[in-house]
Amino acid sequence: MSLAENQVISNQLQSTVVGKTIVKVIANQNPHTFVWFATEPQYAFAAAEVSHRQAEQYEELLTGKRVEDSQVHLGSYGVYNFLYVGDRALMFSLPTRYYAVGEKPPKRHQLYLIFDDGSSLALCGSLGGAIYLFRVDEKGLAVGYPPPDAPSVLSDDFSESFFLDLIKNTDLEKLKPAKTVKCFLATNNRIPGLDNSILHEILWEAQVNPKSDMAALGEAGYKRLYAAIKKVFPAVIEAGGLDTWKDIFGKPGVYAAKVSRNTLGKPCGRCGEPIVKEPHLGGVVYYCPKCQPIHKNKKERLYDET
Ligand SMILES: [Zn+2]
């Protein structure tokens, strides 16, 4: 999930569950290898056996507690939604659904909370994710689980000079597993909250190809990337998410994705060329082959031509 989705979820939790008291908790009903539970940072991303034992404490730690607030914070490994309960925060980054009174609850979930008014919240990650329940300090941050040393893309600290320095201070020729734009922007938590789900919209906006070599873009390309990051995140949040994603009510956002499974094979909104889909870095990338041409650095192009 990208920071935009976390922020939309947080805004919606603010108006649905903040102020309510948790009366019933079901944790780890459908154990998932890549859904992790931990009540202390030392158990974060622990082996399944440890994680499942940690989950057994959630009922006692959450039942009877009032949800005081909902916020989004960057953390090691990415972005988390924080629901504040007592002296702890329930920290998570996975699909979240809210069920009003009378709505049918889900069959499968990793954490299910029922509130005093009969409404409920389900966290269910088919792709996995963390569901932590850590103590928090006076700033609302998890004790012993410091945020990464990187500003949020939504903050003023994420300035153009910060972004250009980040590129300058990275050895672009040694990027792993590839030297590409997608690898730089959306892996290794280099830019917390920028992941594959929002990457394609940013790159379409910047007219940059995900498979281009990061080193081949040059300063003009980097500046277009920066401007697109600063434009797309707030726009997606404002629109309640991308139309390829569902919010806590199960409704899609209204930000029309320009390059996604919905527009595959359809004319590009800028130039009319059909949008394509290709495998890259163990996932897929969507782009317009005409206005997002692939740039490779010189050495590699010479090699390709021989
Ligand atoms: Zn195009």
Residues whose N, C-alpha, C, O or C-beta is under 5 A from the ligand:
A	BS01	ZN	C268 R270 C271 G272 E273 C288 K290 C291
